[in-house]
């Protein structure tokens, strides 16, 4: 059985990836609390001892505002940590898969971004992720970069957007939600499945990997409440100017999986279908 080394296994995406990839690979999991990707010697030793065929690098600091407040930590984990993983892949001859974000684009497009659009990150989080990608590309000839957007998952432990909206809507009669930020909400399970199906293709490079569709946060919230059966909370659409946040957000983060389309692969399902399935699992 081929071996696969996975960083960030305790994160939201890691919890979807591990059980799926265990069907085909011998899993060697790591997380910041155990093997810190900032420790070049530790990550080099761990990966070289494991001798994996693939390394899935999921570990990252994804709190956008926390990255803005502490750029040293953001660049240390997201950029230099990625370099350390890439160096270990170089030494052990492993194929690397890296998860990046639609936030690396500047958000000025009116339509979803494709893989051939130029990166122009607006905040520390996006810049640190993009610098990690550049370092990986400079060091390796065999790698995948999967860009995704507005991830949701985690079930009852969900503290991200879906979980927060459900919790707040159950405890208040009105929620104000921005309607001028757009993305492609993506279920971690669907992202994991697409990576699982594609990682052995040998078609290395950059791929957008998001559930189909483009929606704003207000529209997504309407679907969340509908799927969760919450009727006692009124949603009010507002401008993002109403919420002062440390980090700038691009207006448009939505992604079109253009390279997968060019390869003739089946599209990923619509975000709303994926969201409804996810919320059904939360209520099970």
For each residue, the residues with C-beta under 8 A, 3 or more apart:
1: 24 25 26
2: 24 25 26 52 53 54
3: 25 26 28 50 51 52 53 54
4: 21 25 26 27 28 52 53 54 55 56
5: 28 30 46 47 50 52 54 55 56 94
6: 9 14 17 18 21 27 28 29 30 55 56 58
7: 30 31 35 37 55 56 57 58 59 85
8: 11 13 14 30 31 32 57 58 59 60
9: 6 14 15 17 18 29 30 31 58
10: 14 15 31 33
11: 8 14 15 31 58 59 60 62
12: 15 16 151 153 154 158 160 188
13: 8 16 17 58 99 151 153 188 191 192
14: 6 8 9 10 11 17 18 29 31 58
15: 9 10 11 12 18 19 153 154 188
16: 12 13 19 20 153 188 189 191 192
17: 6 9 13 14 20 21 56 58 188 192 195
18: 6 9 14 15 21 22 27 29
19: 15 16 22 23
20: 16 17 23 189 192 193 196
21: 4 6 17 18 24 25 27 56 192 196
22: 18 19 25 27
23: 19 20
24: 1 2 21 196
25: 1 2 3 4 21 22 53 54
26: 1 2 3 4
27: 4 6 18 21 22
28: 3 4 5 6 46 50 52
29: 6 9 14 18
30: 5 6 7 8 9 34 35 43 46 59
31: 7 8 9 10 11 14 34 35 59
32: 8 36 37 59 77
33: 10
34: 30 31
35: 7 30 31 39 42 43 46
36: 32 39 42 43 81
37: 7 32 43 57 59 77 81 82 84 85
38: 76 77 80 81 84
39: 35 36 42 43 84
40: 43 44 84 87
41: 44 45
42: 35 36 39 45 46
43: 30 35 36 37 39 40 46 47 81 84 85 88
44: 40 41 47 48 84 87 88 91
45: 41 42 48 49
46: 5 28 30 35 42 43 49 50 88
47: 5 43 44 50 52 55 85 88 89 91 92 94
48: 44 45 51 88 91 92
49: 45 46
50: 3 5 28 46 47 92
51: 3 48 92 94
52: 2 3 4 5 28 47 55 92 94
53: 2 3 4 25 94 95
54: 2 3 4 5 25 94 95 96 97 199
55: 4 5 6 7 47 52 85 88 89 94 95 96 97
56: 4 5 6 7 17 21 97 195
57: 7 8 37 82 85 96 97 98 99
58: 6 7 8 9 11 13 14 17 99
59: 7 8 11 30 31 32 37 77 81
60: 8 11 77 78 81 99 129
61: 66 67 73 74 77 78 125 128
62: 11 125
63: 66 67 125
64: 67 68 103 123 125 245 247 249
65: 68 69 245 246 247
66: 61 63 69 70 73 74
67: 61 63 64 70 71 73 74 78 123 124 125 128 247
68: 64 65 71 123 124 125 246 247
69: 65 66 246
70: 66 67 73 74
71: 67 68 74 75 124 128
72: 75 76
73: 61 66 67 70 76 77
74: 61 66 67 70 71 77 78 79 124 125 128
75: 71 72 78 79 80 124 128 131
76: 38 72 73 79 80 81
77: 32 37 38 59 60 61 73 74 80 81 128
78: 60 61 67 74 75 81 82 125 128 129 131 132
79: 74 75 76 82 83 128 129 131 132 135
80: 38 75 76 77 83 84 135
81: 36 37 38 43 59 60 76 77 78 84 85 132
82: 37 57 78 79 85 86 98 132 133 135 136
83: 79 80 86 87 132 135 136 139
84: 37 38 39 40 43 44 80 81 87 88
85: 7 37 43 47 55 57 81 82 88 89 96 136
86: 82 83 89 90 96 135 136 139 140 143
87: 40 44 83 84 90 91 139
88: 43 44 46 47 48 55 84 85 91 92 94
89: 47 55 85 86 92 93 94 95 96 139 140 143
90: 86 87 93 139 140
91: 44 47 48 87 88
92: 47 48 50 51 52 88 89
93: 89 90
94: 5 47 51 52 53 54 55 88 89
95: 53 54 55 89 142 143 144 199 204
96: 54 55 57 85 86 89 136 140 142 143 144
97: 54 55 56 57 143 144 145 146 195 199
98: 57 82 132 133 136 143 144 145 146
99: 13 57 58 60 146 148
100: 104 129 130 132 133 145 146 147 148
101: 104 125 126 129 147 148 149 253
102: 105 113 147 148 149 150 183 184 208 210 253 254 255
103: 64 121 122 123 125 126 129 149 249 250 253
104: 100 101 119 120 121 126 129 130 133 147
105: 102 109 113 117 118 119 120 121 250 252 253
106: 120 121 122 250
107: 122 249 250 251 252 253
108: 250 251 252
109: 105 112 113 117 252
110: 252
111: 214 252 254 256
112: 109 184 214 252 254 255 256
113: 102 105 109 117 208 252 253 254 255 256
114: 117 208 255 256 258 259
115: 147 206 207 208 258 259
116: 258
117: 105 109 113 114
118: 105
119: 104 105 130
120: 104 105 106
121: 103 104 105 106 126 127 129 130
122: 103 106 107 126 248 249 250
123: 64 67 68 103 126 127 247 248 249
124: 67 68 71 74 75 127 128 247
125: 61 62 63 64 67 68 74 78 101 103 128 129 247
126: 101 103 104 121 122 123 129 130
127: 121 123 124 130 131
128: 61 67 71 74 75 77 78 79 124 125 131 132
129: 60 78 79 100 101 103 104 121 125 126 132 133
130: 100 104 119 121 126 127 133 134
131: 75 78 79 127 128 134 135
132: 78 79 81 82 83 98 100 128 129 135 136
133: 82 98 100 104 129 130 136 137 145
134: 130 131 137 138
135: 79 80 82 83 86 131 132 138 139
136: 82 83 85 86 96 98 132 133 139 140 143 145
137: 133 134 140 143 145
138: 134 135
139: 83 86 87 89 90 135 136
140: 86 89 90 96 136 137 143
141: 204
142: 95 96 204
143: 86 89 95 96 97 98 136 137 140 204
144: 95 96 97 98 195 198 199 204 205 206 207
145: 97 98 100 133 136 137 205 206 207
146: 97 98 99 100 191 194 195 207 208 209
147: 100 101 102 104 115 206 207 208 209 210 255
148: 99 100 101 102 151 186 191 208 209 210 255
149: 101 102 103 183 184 185 186 210 253 254 255
150: 102 161 183 184 185 186 210 220 253
151: 12 13 148 160 186 187 188 191
152: 158 160 161 162 185 186 187 188 275 278
153: 12 13 15 16 158 187 188 189 278
154: 12 15 157 158 159 160 163 188
155: 158 281 282
156: 282
157: 154
158: 12 152 153 154 155 162 163 282
159: 154 163 164
160: 12 151 152 154 163 164
161: 150 152 164 165 217 220
162: 152 158 165 166 224 275 278 279
163: 154 158 159 160 166 167
164: 159 160 161 167 168
165: 161 162 168 169 175 177 221 224 225
166: 162 163 169 170 224 225 228 230 279 282
167: 163 164 170 171
168: 164 165 171 172 175 233
169: 165 166 172 175 224 225 228 230 232 233
170: 166 167 230 233
171: 167 168
172: 168 169 175 233
173: 232 233 234
174: 233 234 235 236
175: 165 168 169 172 221 233 234 235 236
176: 235 236 238 242
177: 165 217 218 221 235 236 237 238
178: 181 216 217 218 237 238 239 240 242 243
179: 216 217 218 219 237 238 239
180: 216 239 240 251
181: 178 216 217 240 249 250 251 253
182: 214 215 216 251 252 253 254
183: 102 149 150 214 215 216 217 252 253 254
184: 102 112 149 150 210 211 212 213 214 215 253 254 255 271
185: 149 150 152 211 213 215 220 271 274 275
186: 148 149 150 151 152 190 191 209 210 211 268 271 274
187: 151 152 153 190 191 211 271 274 275 277 278
188: 12 13 15 16 17 151 152 153 154 191 192
189: 16 20 153 192 193 274 278
190: 186 187 193 194 211 268 269 274
191: 13 16 146 148 151 186 187 188 194 195 209 210
192: 13 16 17 20 21 188 189 195 196
193: 20 189 190 196 197
194: 146 190 191 197 198 209 260 268
195: 17 56 97 144 146 191 192 198 199 209
196: 20 21 24 192 193 199
197: 193 194
198: 144 194 195 201 203 207 265
199: 54 95 97 144 195 196
200:
201: 198
202:
203: 198 263
204: 95 141 142 143 144
205: 144 145 259
206: 115 144 145 147 259
207: 115 144 145 146 147 198 257 259 260
208: 102 113 114 115 146 147 148 255 256 257 258 259 260
209: 146 147 148 186 191 194 195 255 257 260 268
210: 102 147 148 149 150 184 186 191 254 255 257 268 271
211: 184 185 186 187 190 268 269 270 271 274
212: 184 257 267 268 269 270 271
213: 184 185 254 270 271 272
214: 111 112 182 183 184 254
215: 182 183 184 185 219 220 223 254 271 272
216: 178 179 180 181 182 183 219 220
217: 161 177 178 179 181 183 220 221
218: 177 178 179 221 222 235 237
219: 179 215 216 222 223
220: 150 161 185 215 216 217 223 224 271 275
221: 165 175 177 217 218 224 225 235
222: 218 219 225 226 235
223: 215 219 220 226 227 272 275 276
224: 162 165 166 169 220 221 227 228 275 279
225: 165 166 169 221 222 228 230 231 233 235
226: 222 223 229
227: 223 224 275 276 279 280
228: 166 169 224 225 279 282 283
229: 226
230: 166 169 170 225 233
231: 225
232: 169 173
233: 168 169 170 172 173 174 175 225 230
234: 173 174 175
235: 174 175 176 177 218 221 222 225
236: 174 175 176 177
237: 177 178 179 218
238: 176 177 178 179 242
239: 178 179 180 242
240: 178 180 181 243 249
241:
242: 176 178 238 239
243: 178 240
244:
245: 64 65 248 249
246: 65 68 69
247: 64 65 67 68 123 124 125
248: 122 123 245
249: 64 103 107 122 123 181 240 245 253
250: 103 105 106 107 108 122 181 253
251: 107 108 180 181 182
252: 105 107 108 109 110 111 112 113 182 183
253: 101 102 103 105 107 113 149 150 181 182 183 184 249 250
254: 102 111 112 113 149 182 183 184 210 213 214 215
255: 102 112 113 114 147 148 149 184 208 209 210
256: 111 112 113 114 208 261
257: 207 208 209 210 212 260 261 267 268
258: 114 115 116 208 261 262
259: 114 115 205 206 207 208 262 263
260: 194 207 208 209 257 263 265 267 268
261: 256 257 258 264 265 267
262: 258 259
263: 203 259 260
264: 261
265: 198 260 261
266:
267: 212 257 260 261
268: 186 190 194 209 210 211 212 257 260
269: 190 211 212 273 274
270: 211 212 213 273 274
271: 184 185 186 187 210 211 212 213 215 220 274 275
272: 213 215 223 275 276
273: 269 270 276 277
274: 185 186 187 189 190 211 269 270 271 277 278
275: 152 162 185 187 220 223 224 227 271 272 278 279
276: 223 227 272 273 279 280
277: 187 273 274 280 281
278: 152 153 162 187 189 274 275 281 282
279: 162 166 224 227 228 275 276 282 283
280: 227 276 277 283 284
281: 155 277 278 284
282: 155 156 158 166 228 278 279
283: 228 279 280
284: 280 281
